[in-house]
Amino acid sequence: MRRAMTRLMACSVVALTAVAGGAAEPAGQFRLVLRKRVEIPGASGQFRVVEEPVTWDAHKTAIIVCDMWARHWCRSATARCAEMAPRMNAFLAEARKRGALIIHAPSGGMEFYKDHPARRRAQQAPKAPELPAEIASGCSQLDAEKRGTWPIDQSDGGCDDQPPCPMREANMDLHQTPLLEIRDEDAISDSGVECWNLMAQRGISNVMLVGVHTNMCVVGRPFGLRNMVRFGKNAVLVRDLTDTMYNPRRKPFVSHFRGTELIVEHIEKYICPTISSDQLLGGQPFRFRGQDIANPAGPERPCAAAPRQSAHPRAVAAPQGCFAMRLGSDDQMPNSGRRLANWF
């Protein structure tokens, strides 16, 4: 009797763990809670949070990893990417295990991966039968966004180091950070056309975006949230696996992390819903060190050359920067012999 009770208690613990932790979900599914903000009728400019439980087929889901470069021109941006990367890597591993396609998109770094099976997979995907005419170009604004106001001033490039880091191409390493595993069964592409072809080939209708920077490349790249939404994908931002380029010394004069929250709120109002990484991994959503400490003045540390995260042999010419907010197109990619000068 005692042995039977012990087995029953053990089974109960396993069952409770399965409910509480995302990692115990069925292999081929994602049970998610989509968060969005809906305007309250009759209350001008007031929104309420709406959460919607959904189940996605993992095999019809892609996760795009946006611009998680090994070294950014801004020292703080590089440090935050490195801090966030282990949690992101665990998220990608869990999604991959359940059947999702992982698309690594370190913009401008394709030449580093020209012989990688994941790069060849993206290049060899057949042309989609209904390829959107504008998927090769970035998108600066959806019509829905015209109803709102962009919540932060990023006109200075968004570096929150003091003094600000110089916007030098030579400071950048466009390899993807080695803290994120790229497996042969993944795909590597920074092309909106290639990403779309991959998704069409596999019947993918759901897209999650992770990476940086939320207020620039994540929303605006050809493979970014705006394009995914306007061309009919079920797109979500993983809100705790992203970061902004925002300097707290600019309007609205809030902490860097509050600036990110404001951009997430804008996305939830006008672009698409969001989810958090704990919905796959269990536990708590990712938080940066110091995220819960108000710091509207920003960090007081000098900007030196950011340390390398790996022994990559060299860096390539970087985009003029996400900070410039200039849109680009696939035909400006380095692998087609052109610089990324007009990417944003």
C-alpha positions in Angstrom: 0.0 0.0 0.0 2.8 2.4 1.0 4.6 1.6 -2.3 1.5 2.2 -4.3 1.0 5.6 -2.6 4.6 6.5 -3.3 4.1 5.8 -7.0 0.9 7.8 -7.1 2.5 10.8 -5.5 5.4 10.6 -8.0 3.0 10.5 -10.9 1.2 13.5 -9.5 4.4 15.5 -9.2 5.2 14.7 -12.9 1.7 15.7 -14.0 1.9 19.0 -12.1 5.4 19.7 -13.6 4.0 19.1 -17.1 1.3 21.7 -16.5 3.6 24.3 -15.0 6.6 24.0 -17.4 6.4 24.7 -21.1 9.1 22.1 -21.8 6.7 19.3 -21.0 4.3 20.2 -23.8 3.7 17.7 -26.6 6.6 17.4 -29.1 4.7 18.8 -32.1 2.8 21.7 -30.5 3.3 25.1 -28.9 0.6 26.1 -26.4 0.9 29.8 -26.3 -0.8 32.8 -24.7 -0.7 35.7 -27.2 -0.8 39.2 -25.6 -2.0 42.2 -27.5 -3.5 45.6 -26.6 -6.9 46.6 -27.8 -8.2 50.2 -27.8 -11.2 50.7 -25.5 -14.2 52.0 -27.4 -15.1 55.5 -26.4 -11.9 56.0 -24.4 -9.6 57.8 -26.8 -6.1 56.5 -26.6 -6.8 54.0 -23.9 -5.9 50.3 -24.3 -6.6 47.1 -22.4 -4.4 44.0 -22.4 -6.0 41.0 -24.0 -4.5 37.5 -23.7 -5.6 34.7 -26.1 -4.6 31.0 -25.6 -3.7 29.3 -28.9 -2.1 26.1 -30.0 0.4 26.2 -32.9 1.7 23.3 -34.9 5.4 23.3 -34.3 6.1 21.9 -37.8 4.3 24.9 -39.3 6.3 27.4 -37.2 9.5 29.3 -38.0 11.6 31.2 -35.5 13.7 34.0 -37.0 16.8 35.1 -35.1 17.4 38.8 -36.0 20.8 40.3 -36.0 22.3 38.6 -33.0 25.8 39.7 -34.1 28.9 38.7 -32.3 29.8 42.4 -31.8 27.7 45.4 -32.3 29.0 49.0 -32.7 27.5 49.8 -29.3 29.3 48.2 -26.3 26.1 48.0 -24.2 24.1 46.5 -27.0 26.8 43.8 -27.4 26.8 43.1 -23.7 23.0 42.7 -23.5 23.0 40.4 -26.5 25.6 38.2 -24.8 23.6 38.2 -21.6 20.3 37.2 -23.3 21.9 34.6 -25.7 22.0 31.6 -23.3 18.2 31.9 -22.6 17.6 32.4 -26.3 19.7 29.4 -27.2 17.6 27.2 -24.8 14.4 28.6 -26.4 15.6 27.7 -29.9 16.7 24.3 -28.8 13.3 23.5 -27.3 11.5 24.8 -30.4 13.8 22.9 -32.7 13.2 19.7 -30.7 9.4 20.1 -31.1 9.8 20.5 -34.9 10.1 24.3 -35.6 12.4 25.6 -38.3 15.1 28.0 -36.9 16.2 30.7 -39.3 19.4 32.5 -38.3 19.5 36.0 -39.8 22.7 37.9 -38.9 22.3 40.6 -41.5 25.4 41.2 -43.6 27.2 38.1 -42.4 26.2 35.6 -45.1 29.6 35.2 -46.6 30.8 33.7 -43.3 28.3 30.8 -43.8 28.5 30.2 -47.6 29.6 26.6 -47.1 27.3 25.8 -44.2 24.5 23.3 -44.9 22.0 25.7 -43.2 23.0 28.5 -45.6 22.7 26.2 -48.6 19.2 25.1 -47.4 18.0 28.7 -47.6 19.6 29.4 -51.0 18.2 26.2 -52.5 14.6 26.5 -51.4 12.4 26.7 -54.5 10.7 30.0 -55.4 7.4 30.3 -53.6 4.4 30.2 -56.0 2.9 33.3 -54.4 5.9 35.3 -53.5 4.9 38.8 -52.2 6.2 41.4 -54.6 7.6 43.6 -51.7 9.0 40.8 -49.5 12.5 41.8 -50.7 12.2 45.2 -49.1 12.0 46.4 -45.5 8.9 48.1 -44.1 9.0 51.3 -42.1 5.4 51.5 -41.0 2.1 49.6 -41.2 -1.1 51.5 -41.8 -2.3 50.6 -38.3 0.7 52.4 -36.8 -0.4 55.7 -38.2 -3.0 55.8 -35.4 -0.3 55.9 -32.8 2.9 57.7 -32.0 6.4 56.1 -31.9 7.1 56.1 -28.2 10.9 56.8 -28.1 13.5 59.1 -29.6 16.1 56.9 -31.3 17.5 59.6 -33.6 21.0 59.5 -31.9 21.4 55.8 -32.7 20.3 54.6 -29.3 23.7 53.8 -27.7 23.3 54.2 -23.9 27.0 54.2 -23.1 28.6 57.4 -21.9 30.3 58.8 -23.9 28.4 57.2 -26.8 30.2 54.6 -28.8 31.4 55.8 -32.2 29.3 54.3 -35.1 32.2 52.6 -36.7 31.8 49.7 -39.1 35.2 48.4 -38.0 33.8 47.9 -34.5 31.3 45.3 -35.7 31.6 41.5 -36.2 28.6 40.3 -38.3 29.0 36.7 -37.4 26.1 35.5 -35.3 27.2 35.2 -31.7 28.7 31.8 -31.0 26.5 31.7 -27.9 23.7 30.6 -30.2 24.0 27.1 -31.8 23.5 26.8 -35.5 22.6 23.2 -36.5 22.8 21.7 -39.9 19.0 21.3 -40.0 18.5 25.0 -39.4 18.6 27.7 -42.1 20.7 30.8 -42.4 19.5 33.8 -44.4 19.1 37.6 -44.1 16.9 37.7 -47.2 13.2 38.3 -47.1 12.8 36.3 -50.3 14.8 33.3 -49.1 13.0 33.2 -45.8 9.6 33.3 -47.5 10.6 30.5 -49.9 11.7 28.4 -47.0 8.4 28.9 -45.2 6.4 28.2 -48.4 8.3 25.0 -49.0 7.4 23.7 -45.5 3.9 25.1 -45.3 4.8 27.4 -42.4 2.2 29.9 -41.4 3.4 30.9 -37.9 6.5 33.0 -37.2 8.2 34.0 -34.0 10.8 36.8 -33.9 13.7 36.9 -31.4 16.8 39.1 -31.4 17.6 42.8 -31.9 16.8 45.5 -32.1 13.1 45.7 -31.4 12.6 49.3 -32.5 14.7 48.9 -35.7 15.6 45.7 -37.4 13.1 43.3 -35.6 10.1 45.2 -36.9 11.5 46.6 -40.2 13.8 44.1 -41.9 12.4 42.3 -45.0 12.0 39.2 -42.7 10.8 41.4 -39.8 7.5 41.6 -38.0 5.8 44.2 -40.3 6.4 42.2 -43.4 5.4 38.9 -41.8 2.1 40.5 -40.7 1.3 42.4 -43.9 1.9 39.3 -46.0 -0.4 37.1 -44.0 1.7 35.1 -41.4 0.7 34.6 -37.8 3.6 36.6 -36.3 4.6 37.2 -32.7 7.4 38.9 -31.0 9.1 36.9 -28.1 9.1 40.0 -25.9 11.7 38.9 -23.3 14.2 37.8 -25.9 14.8 41.2 -27.5 16.3 44.5 -26.8 16.1 48.1 -28.1 18.6 50.7 -29.2 17.5 53.5 -26.8 19.4 56.1 -24.9 17.7 57.2 -21.7 19.0 60.7 -22.2 16.5 61.0 -25.0 12.7 61.3 -24.8 10.7 60.1 -23.0 13.6 60.1 -20.5 12.9 56.7 -19.0 15.3 53.8 -18.3 16.6 51.8 -21.2 14.5 48.8 -20.2 11.4 50.9 -19.9 12.1 52.1 -23.4 12.0 48.5 -24.6 8.7 48.0 -22.8 7.3 51.0 -24.6 8.3 49.6 -28.0 6.8 46.2 -27.0 3.5 48.0 -26.1 3.5 49.8 -29.4 4.0 46.4 -31.2 1.1 44.9 -29.2 -1.2 47.8 -30.1 -0.4 48.2 -33.8 1.7 45.3 -35.3 1.2 41.9 -33.7 0.9 40.0 -30.4 3.7 38.9 -28.2 4.7 35.9 -26.2 7.4 35.1 -23.6 10.0 32.4 -23.5 8.7 30.7 -20.4 5.7 29.5 -22.5 8.1 27.0 -24.1 10.7 26.7 -21.3 8.7 27.0 -18.1 10.1 29.0 -15.2 10.1 32.8 -15.4 10.6 35.1 -18.4 14.1 36.3 -19.0 15.1 39.5 -17.2 18.3 41.5 -17.8 20.5 42.3 -14.8 19.4 45.7 -13.5 16.1 45.6 -15.4 14.0 46.2 -12.3 16.1 49.2 -11.2 15.0 52.5 -12.5 17.9 54.3 -14.2 16.7 57.0 -16.4 20.1 58.6 -16.7 21.7 55.5 -18.3 25.0 53.8 -17.4 28.0 55.9 -16.5 30.8 53.8 -18.1 33.3 54.7 -20.8 32.8 53.2 -24.3 35.8 51.1 -25.2 36.1 48.5 -27.9 33.7 45.7 -27.1 35.5 42.3 -26.3 35.2 39.6 -29.0 33.0 36.7 -28.1 34.9 34.3 -30.4 38.0 33.9 -32.5 36.2 34.9 -35.7 38.9 35.8 -38.3 37.5 39.1 -39.2 34.5 41.3 -39.5 32.9 42.6 -42.7 31.6 46.0 -43.7 28.6 46.6 -41.5 25.3 48.2 -42.4 25.2 52.0 -41.9 23.4 50.8 -38.8 19.9 50.0 -37.7 20.1 53.5 -36.1 19.8 55.2 -39.5 16.3 53.9 -40.1 16.9 53.5 -43.8 15.2 50.6 -45.4 17.0 48.1 -47.6 16.3 45.3 -50.0 17.5 41.8 -50.7 19.5 42.9 -53.8 21.8 45.0 -51.5 23.1 41.9 -49.7 26.8 41.2 -49.6 26.4 37.8 -51.2 25.0 39.5 -54.3 28.1 41.7 -54.5 26.6 44.8 -52.9 27.1 46.6 -49.7 24.4 47.0 -47.1 24.7 50.8 -47.1 21.0 51.3 -47.4 19.9 48.8 -44.8 18.5 50.3 -41.6 
